[in-house]
Amino acid sequence: MFATASLAKRIEGAEVGLILEGVQACATRVPADRIVVREAAGGAGVFIEPGSPFNKVAGLGFAGLPPLKFFEGLEHDFADRQAPLQFEVSSLGDPAVVRTLTKRGYVLVGFENVLGLRLHARIANTPTEPAGEVVVSPASVAESSVWIDTVTTGFLHADVFDGPASHESIPREVLERIFGDTTQAPGFERYLARLNGVVAGGASFRTQNGVAQLNGAATLPEHRRRGVQTALLRYRLAEAGRRGCDVAVVTTQPGSKSQENVQRAGFSLLYARAILVKEPSS
């Protein structure tokens, strides 16, 4: 699969939708005066609470540069909350965004990879229950706490891989709150994978503008190398095809086991996102 700037713009737009939906999901718990939402030039900057993975700016680089007040406002808001301000910028976007950020004192701290798979009609007819010992099903409301505990535990016990370490570390209590909030968001769909009847992993999924975002996938350490991630991936791809999506995307750390797994399943590396951060004291 080949990535164009037009495709990247659509994928980055879905990423903006994801973080804005995250804000909506958290709004019933977090005081409104602590939440930050600023939108400009097709992108959005969000702050929810300290340590939240939704605290970032996404989507810039495809509709011109935002006005100066966009950068100044976000920097003031994040500094007021003593939080680092993180921009994630696609390598297929306008380089002027990165030039602007470096001039304003932002530092490159890492990259993340965006991988994609073109969906065809045959995907929609793929059985959602893969052969073998692993069975995937939607997580019910009654299973919310099980899903939260499963994906949180899986995320906190990352696979060892031959690649750069993550630039961030998210505490368990923050992950549990964020995953818990997404159980209230209508756009996030959650799935559990069972291995011989025992919960072994979980994942989530949302769609926007023909893009299926496959996120939140994690396997409990004791059940790894048993096909759990493959089963979760196949199930969500079939769902994406049935919903009329033409592309599925996954975001991974460069060189990670997650990247290896999805590339084995046919995903291609579309582009990277540069991660630039400005600390509140800068």
Buried (B, 14 or more C-beta within 10 A) or exposed (E): EEBEBEBBBBBBBBBBBBBBBBBBBBBEEBEEEEBBBBBBBBBBBBBBBEBBBBBBBBBBBBBEBBEEEBBEBBBEBBBEBEBBBBBBBBBBBBEEBBEBBEEBEBEBBBBBBBBBBBBEEEBBEBEBEBEEBBBBEBBEEEBBEBBBBBBBBBBBEBBEBEBEEEBBEBEEEBBBBBBBBBBBBEBBBBBBBBBEEEBBBBBBBBBBEBBBBBBBBBBBEEBBEBBBBBBBBBBBBBBBBBEEBBBBBBBBBBEBBBBBBBBEBEBEBBBBBBBBBBBEEE
